[in-house]
Amino acid sequence: MPTITTIRKGALEASIDSQGAQLMSLKLDGNEYLWQGDERFWPRRAPILFPIVGCLRNNFAKSAAGEVHLGRHGLARNYDHRIVEKTENSVTFELESTPETLHAYPYAFRLNMTYAVDGERMLQRFTVTNTGDEIMPFTLGGHPAFNVPAPDTDGESFGDYELRFTRPWTAVSPSIDTNGLCDFDQTNTLLEDADALPLSHELFDKYLTLTFQDVPGRTVTLLGTKSGHGVELDFDDFPYLGVWSAPDAPFVAIEPWRGIATCHDESDIFEEKRGMESLDLGEKVSYEFSVSPF
């Protein structure tokens, strides 16, 4: 049975569901910063993405170990993860491959998700181990969505928020087609020598998903320009950042990614996709990002 585990330190509290090892709540001083899910807009809150980010063309790819059949964002979010370690301020979950996962993704793996709070920030760590007998291709990412407006900010609206970067820069995003695939032949300039991107529902209606690469300092802040409240994400281990919202929804998802969806200029060879990496037999890697509400 799925269970909810709550960890806390000081004024910061996080709750995680063993189903999908999904963050379900992130509170500072009792105020909820994480989107709480709503079927009218988007029922999830902060799914984990593994062993793909985004979509494969027709949910299919070929790999050295056989065919890959994966829906959007992979399979890890669909399974119950068991708790293998817990303290007052941290918890680690584990998901291992099964005959069912091997049918969809023909590689044996162990995925550990660790969440920890230190009073000011929440750390989310992915640890992937190749437990099989073949080199294992994969990518991964996070997908936390945050309430906009932030809590305790009476009078603010969605349009009062912006993405704030550490310095001015020029950001060009590939377009996203109706199947969720990236097109680098059709790009959109989101920022030009600027350090802030104002948010609006119209922005997401037009571009669907914003895909940033090599964000300065690998840091972004979702900021309410009137209240001064929001969240900061630090994601040194993640070369891509996705930003998304559903139509007219009161949230913004800020998604550190190691890879991206299949692109128009790519084949259907799994190992050849942008951001795909490979683990040798028995090899283990860890990647992490942090979220700091304020």
N, C-alpha and C positions, 0 to 999 in steps of 0.2 A: 504494500500500500504506500502511495506517495506520502511524504511527511514534510512539514514546514519546520525549518530550523532557524532560530533567531540568534544572531550574534550582536554584541554591543560593546562599546567602550566609550566612556564619557557620554557626550550628548549625541553620539552617532550610533544608529541601529540599522541592521540589515537583516532581512528575512529571505531565505532561499528555499525553493521547492525542490524536493528530490526528483520530481518529474521534470526531466530536461535539465536538471541542475540550474534552474532559472531563478534569477533574482526577482523577488516579488515585491519588495518594499525597501526603500532607503529613506530613513528619517533622520533629520537633524533637529534637536530640541522638540521632538514630537511632530514636526512638520514633514509631510510626505512629499518627496521630490520625484519619486519614480511614478511614471504612468501606471495606472491601476487596471488597465484593460477595459474595453467596452466593445461589445459585439457590433455596435453601430459604426465604429471606426476601425478598430483593430483589437482583437481579444488578447493578444500576447502582451508581455511587458518588457522582457529582456532576454530573448532566447539566445542560446549559444549556437554558433555556426561551425559545423565540422561534418565531413571532411572537405566540404566546399563552401564557398561564399557565393550567394546569388544563385543563378540558374545555369544549368547545362543546356545546350541546344537540344530541344526535344527530350530533356531529362535523361540524356544518354551520352556516354563517351566510351572510347576503347582504351584499355590499359594493358600493360604487359601481363597482368594476371588475369585478364578477361574483361568482360563488359561491366560498365558502371551504370547503374540505374538509380539516379538520385533526384528527388524533387528539390525545390528551392531551399537553399541553405543547409542541405544535407540531412543527416539522420539523428544526430546526437540529441536534438531537442525533443525527439519523439519517445524517448525511453526513460524509465526510472533509473536513477543513478544511486548507488548505495553509498552511505557515509562510511568513510574509512578512518577519519580522524576528526575530533572536535574539541575545541576549547571554548572559553567564554567569549573570545573575540575572533575565532576563526573556525572554519569548517572545510573539510576536503571530501569531495565526492569522487566516485569512480564508476566508469562505464567500460566494459570490455566487449569485444566483438563476440557475436553469436552466429549460429548458422543462418539466422534471419538477416543480420547485418551483412554477412559475407555474400549473401545472394545479391544484395544491392551494391555493395562496395567490397570487392574480393580481396581484402587485406585484413589481417589480424592486428588488432590494436588494443591499447589501453589508454583511455582518456581520463585524466584527473583534473577536476575543477576545484580550485581553492578560492575561497572568499575570506577576507580578513579586514577588520576595521581597527584604526588606531586612534579614534577620537575625532580626527579631522578629515580622513579620507577612507574610501573603501578600495581595497586592492582585489582585482580579479585576475587569477593566474590559470593559464592552460598548460598542462603537461601532457605530452603525447609520447607514447612508447610504441615502437614497432615490436610486436610480440610474435610476428610470423616468420616465414622463411624466404620472403622476397623483399626487395627494396620497396618501400611504401611511399607513394605520392599522396600529398594531402595539402590542404590549406585550412585556415580557420579564422574566426572573428567573433566580435561581440556585437550586440544589438540592443543596448539599453535605451529605453525611451523615457523622456522626462516631461513632467507636467509644464505646460506653458499656457497661462502664466505659472510661475513658481508659487509655492504656498506662501500664505501670509503677505500677499501683495495686492490688496484691494485697489481696484481702479486701473490695473494694467490689463492690456490685451495682447493677443498673439503678435500683433504688429509692433509692439514696444520692445520686441526681443531682437537680438542680433547674435551672430557668431563673431567673436572677437579673437584675433590672432595676435601672436607676440610681436609681429612687425609687419609693415606693408609688404605685399607680395602680389603676384599675378597668378590666378588660379584658373586653369582651363579644365573643364569636365567633359568626358565623353557623353554623348547622348545615350539615352536608354530607350530601346524600342518596346513595343507593347508586349513582347515576350520576355522582357527583363534582360535582354542581351545588350552588351556595350558596343558602341560604334565610335571608334576613334577617327573615322573619316568625317564625322559630323560632331564637332565639338562646340562647347559653349563657354565663353569667357565669363566667369562668375565674379572675379575680382581683378582689378587692374591697378597695381601699385596702391593697394588699400589694405587696411588691417581689420576692417569690419564689414560683414555682409548682413544687411538688414533682412529680417525674415518676414515672410507674408505667405498666406495661403496661395496666392497667385503664383509665387515663386515655385512652389511644389506642383501646382497644377501644370505649369509650363514645362518643368524639367524632370518631374517624377522623382528621381533620386539624384542628389549631388554627389559626385565622386571626386574627392581630392586626393592628390598624390604629393608626397614629400612636403607635408604641412610644416611650416617653420617651427622649429623646436619640438615638433610632434606634440603640440599642446593646442587646445582650443577651449574657449569659454562660451557657454550659452548664457547670455547676460540680459537681464531686464534693465533697460536703459533708464527707467524711472525709479525702480525699487533698489537697483544694485544687487538683486538676488539672482541666483542661477546655479550652474554647476561648471566645474573645470575638469577636463579630461586630459590626462598625460598618458601618452601611448608610444613611448620610445621604440617599442618592439614591432610597431605596425606601420608599414609604409603607405597604406591607404586609409582614407577616412570616408565613410559613407554617411550622408545626412538625408533623412527622409521623414515625411509626415503624410498621413492619409488625408483625403479631401476634407477640409474644414475641421480637422481634428485638433483638440487642444493639447497636443504633444509634439515633440520633436525627438526622433531617434538619432543618436550620435554614435556611429558604429566603427570602432577600430577594426580594420581588416588586414590580414596578411596577403590576401589575394582578392580577385574580383570575379564577376560573372564572366561566362564565355563571351568572347568578343567576335564581331563579324569577321575580322581578319584572321581568326584562329581556326584550326582544324578541330576535329572531334577526338584528337588524341589527348587523353587526360593529362599525361605528364608534360605536355607542351603548353599548358595554359598559363597565363600571366599569374605570377605569385605562387605557382605550385612549387613545393619543395619536396625533398625525398629524405626518408630516414633509412639508414642501413639496418640490417638485422640486429635487434637488441638495442638500437640507439634510442635515446630519449632527449627531448628538447622541451624548454619551457618559455612561455611568452606571457607578459602581463601588462595590464593598464590599470590606472587608478581613476576614481571619481571623487571629487571633492565638492560637496554642496556648500552653499554659503547664502 
